[in-house]
Amino acid sequence: MKKLSKMFIALTCVGALLAGCGSGNTAQTPAPAQQPAQEQSNSGSTTKTSGEPVTAVGSTALQPLVEQAAKDFMAKNAGAQIQVQGGGSGTGLSQVASGAATIGNSDIFAEEKKGIPANELVDHKVAVVGMAAAVSPQVKVDNLTKQQLIDIFTGKITNWKDVGGEDMKITLVNRPKSSGTRATFSKFALDSKEEAEGITEDSSGTVRKIIAETPGAIGYLALSYFNDSVKALKLDGVEANAENITTNKYPVWAYEHMYTKGEATGDAKAFLDFILTDEVQKKTVTELGFLPITDMKVERDAEGKVTQK
């Protein structure tokens, strides 16, 4: 009996120890308890973000829209990192093609830029922007024909008096060849004629400042950059406004592209999806002087062919 009692006591102790170990393992199992905490940290966000930096580089015409969208996206998504830089459309396309940037912002199709492997890039059209000839407020001219505009930018006309203005020297303010704004303006306003030498600046903001402060200056800007310091000229009597752009009555406009190398993933995809939401398209896009893609009544391909929607 004593032996049986000792054995019973021993078995009871072992059972107690095993029960203690089992209860310890249950307390240390983290998954069910931690899962809600992870969801809690993401509450209020439009999407889950990895926190991996996304760089969007290129077009300075598109830059104000991408910067504002990035600011709003990061405010809604704690931990998201969207870095926006200029440099021109050519730079944006080159950077995304080489993998140096996550997103390449461009005013032109990748197919239009030599040396860019367009077949490796995925196009995300996020808006449309009009572009117009910009002059200093001292210039007493409101309209130019296409031929007059071509003659001015190719250096054949050098004084405003020759196009109905005052006796004032014309100063050209150009963009570098990497600029998508230049490519668009040259193609649709200047019939791709070679521009004469002038002041050359890459930043749209700097171009606007130079035009505003230089009597007789003329350049070209995306409509998103116009303010009271510079004046937009009509082209063949047609004003550069939303109504005329959506129908192609005013032909100097471009899609705003955000290219990725391959399909967008992670935070880059979440950011691009955010830009295409009604919140951005119907508010931010229009407030900054762009047109939502959905407003266009025509479509245009990389060769410039326009078709009705």
N, C-alpha and C positions, 0 to 999 in steps of 0.2 A: 504493500500500500504506500509506504514511504517513497518507494521508487516511482510509483505512478503519480504521486503528488508532486514530486520534484519535476517529473517530465511535463505535467500539466502546467506548472508554474513557468517552466522554461518556454513552452509553446506559447503561453499567454504573453510573455515578454517579447518574444519574436514577433508575434502578431501585432503587438502595440508599436514596436519599432517600425515594422513595415507600413502600418497605417500612418505613422508620423511622417515617414519618408514620402508616402503617396500624397499626403496633404501638402507637404512642402513643394512637390513638383507642380501641383495644381496652382499654388499661389504664385509660382514663378513663370507660368505660361503667359507671355505678354500679348500675343496677337489680338485676342478678343478685346482686351482692355485698351490697347493703344490705337486700334483702328478708328474709333470715333474721334480720338484726340487729333489724328491726322486730318480728318475731314473738318473738324472744328477750325483748324488753322487756315483752311482754305475757304471758309465761309465768307461770302461777300464778293468773291472773285468770279469773273465771267468764265474762267477756265483754270485748270491746274497748270502751273508753270514749273519748269525745272530749275529756273534761275540761271540757266546757261546764257551768257551774253549773246545777243543778236546784233550784228552790225549791218546797218543799212547805209550804203555809200552811193554817191553819184549826183544826179540832176539837182542843181540848185533851184530850178523852177519848181520842182516837186518838194524840195526840202521843207518849206513851211508846213505843208500838210502832213508829211511824215513825222516831223518833230512834234506837232500838236497831237497827232494820233498816238505817238509813242508816250507822250506825257499822260494822256488819258488812260492808255492801256496799263501803264505801270501803276497809276493811281488805283485802278481796279484790281490789279493782280500783284499782291505783295511778293517781292522777290524777283519779279521780272526785270530784266536788264536789256533795254533797247538803246543802242548807241547810233546816232544819226550824224552823218558827215556829208559834206558837199564834194566838190571836185569835178563835176561835170558828168554827163551821161556816158562818155567814152570811158572815163575812169571807173564808173559804177559797173559797166559791162565787163571791163577787163578784170576788176577786182573779184566779181562774183564768179567769173569763168575760171579764174586761177585758184579759187577757194579762199582768197584772202578776206572776202566779205561774205556774210550770210545772204544778203539781199543787194542786188544792183539796181538802183533807181535810174530810170532812163526816160527821156522824152521821145526816143526813137526806137523802132524795132531792132532787135539784136541783129536781124538779117541785113540791116542797113549799114552796119559797122564792119569794116574790113578787119579780118583777123580774129573775129569773135566766133567761137563754135556754137552758133545759134541752136543747133540740134541737141546740145547738151543742156540748154537752159529752158526753164519753164516760165512762161509769161503770165503775169498776174496784172491785168489792167485794172487800175483802181480809180481812175478819174480821167477827165479830159480838160485840157487847158488851152485857151486861146492865146495868141501872141500878136503883138502889134508894134509898129514903129513908135518909138517914144522920143519926144523932143522937149527941150527946155521951155518953160512958160513964156520966154521972150519971143519965141518963134510964132509969128502971126499967120500960120498956115494950119488948117484943120484937116485937109484932105489932099491926098496924092494919088495920081493914077499909078498903076503898076509900072508903067514905063518910066515915069518920073522917079519912082522909088528905086528902080534898077539903075537909072542914070546917076542918082545920088550915091548909091552904095558902090557903084563901080568907078566913081570918080569923074564922071563926065559932067555932072552939075556940081559946082562947088560954092554957089551963093544962093541964098534963099530968094533973092529977087527974081531968079530965073524960073521959079515955080509959084510966083504970085506973092511972095513975102517981101520983107524989107531987105535993104542992102546989108546983108550980114553973112559972114563967112560960115560955111557948113563944116562942123567938126564931127567926124565919124567916130563912133564908139562901138567897137566890134567885140565879138566873143572868140575865144580860141577854137580851133578846129575840132577839139574834143567835145565841144558844147552841143548838147542836143537841141537847145534853143536856137543856136546858129543853124544847125542842120535843117530844122523845121522851117525857120524863117527863110533861109536860102532857097529851099525846095519849093515852097508854096507862095512866097512873096517876091522872090527875086529870080524865079525860073532857073535856079542853080548857077547863076552867073557868079564869077569870081569877085569877091569883095576887094575894094581898094584898101590900102594900108590906113590904119587909124589907131586910136587908143584901143588897146586890147586888154580886157579884164575878164576873169573867169566868173567871179561872183556876181550874181544878179543884183544883190544889194549894192555892191560897189558901182556897177554900171549905172544904176538909178541915181546914185549920189553924184557921179561925174556928169551925167546928163543934166541933172537939176542945177548944178553949180557952174556949168560951162555954157555961156551964151552961144546960141546957134548950134548946139550939139544935137545929134540924132543917133539913136541906137535902136535896140529892140528888146522887149521884155515880155515875160509871161504876164497875163492879166492879173495874176495873183500878186504881182509886185507893184502895180500902179497905185499911186496915192496923189495927193494934191501937189506934190513937188514936180511931177512930170505929166505930160499930156500925151494921150494916145491919138494917133492920126487915123482917120478913115482911109480905107483902101478902095479906090474907084467908087467913092461915095457911100460905101457900106461900113457901118460901125461894127467894131469888134465887141459884140455882146452875146449873151447866152442864146437869145432867139435866133440870131443869124448864124451862130456856130453850130447849133444842133441840126440845122438844115443844110449846112455847108454853103450857105449863101456867102458867109465870110469864110474863106478857105484856109486861113492860117491858124491851124490848131493841131494839137497832137494828143495822142493817148499818153497817159502817165503810166508807165510800166514799172513793176517791181519784180525783177527776175530772181529766180533761185536756180541753183545748179541741181537739177533733178527736182523731184517733187518736194515741196516744203514739208518739214516735219517739226515736231516739238513746238517750242515757243515761237519760232518763225512762222509756222502755220497758224498758230493761234493769233498772232499779231496781224497777219494778212487777212484772216477771217474776220477779225475785229474791224479792220478798215472797210470791209465790204458790208458791214451791218448798217441798218437804217440810221442808227445813232450817229455814225460818222458820215455816211453818204448824204443824208438829208439835212445835216446841221453843219458839221465842221467843213465838209467839202465846199458847200455853197458859201459859207461865211468867209472862207479864205480866197474866194474868187475862182474856184474850179467848178466844173460841171460834173454831176454824177453820170456814170456810164449809162445808166438806164434812161437818161434824158435824151440821148442821141437818137435822131431819126434816120441817121445814115451810119454806114460802117465803112472803114477804110483799111486797106491791107498794106503790107510793107512796101508795095510798089506804088502806092498812092491811089489805087483804083477805088473809087467811091461807089457804093451801091446803097439803094434804099433798104431800110429794115422791113 
